[in-house]
Amino acid sequence: LTLTADPPAFESDTIFKKTVEDYATQLTTAASPDVDRITSMTSEAGMFMPCMVGQLEGQFLKMFAQMAKAKTVLDIGTFTGYSALCFAEGLPADGSVVTIENDEEIAAVAKKCFDASAHASKIDLRVGNAPAILEDIASGGQKFDIVFIDADKDN
């Protein structure tokens, strides 16, 4: 195995071979109707579906928040809100997710999904330049139990 500066090409938008992913999906808890709504609205809006966290990953994030007994999550790179809502579902009633999205059109879809969900009160969607928003958060002294970075993969 030779390590290179760039990862090897991968001809798929899934992490595993289809048979492995199908098997794991069959053994994973189904997404909630609120999370399913995000998938539908993302598709209806014609947005790039591979940017969205999938069912396996979403259920993992929810479980991770529960196992960590997290109360606060910072989600950088909202897209249409799948990961943020999964985290919110895994938090206690007084938990909160701050999620940051740079694109206003995409954030508008996420906001509709959040507002229609049972966990809307836990989600704080911030739209704009993530480094500037993060500076504001840091200067306010806010701390997080979990930080999930799913944005600007080129950098």
Beta strands, then each sheet from edge to edge (+ up, - down):
strand 1: 72-76
strand 2: 96-101
strand 3: 123-127
strand 4: 146-149
sheet 1: 3+ 2+ 1+ 4+
end
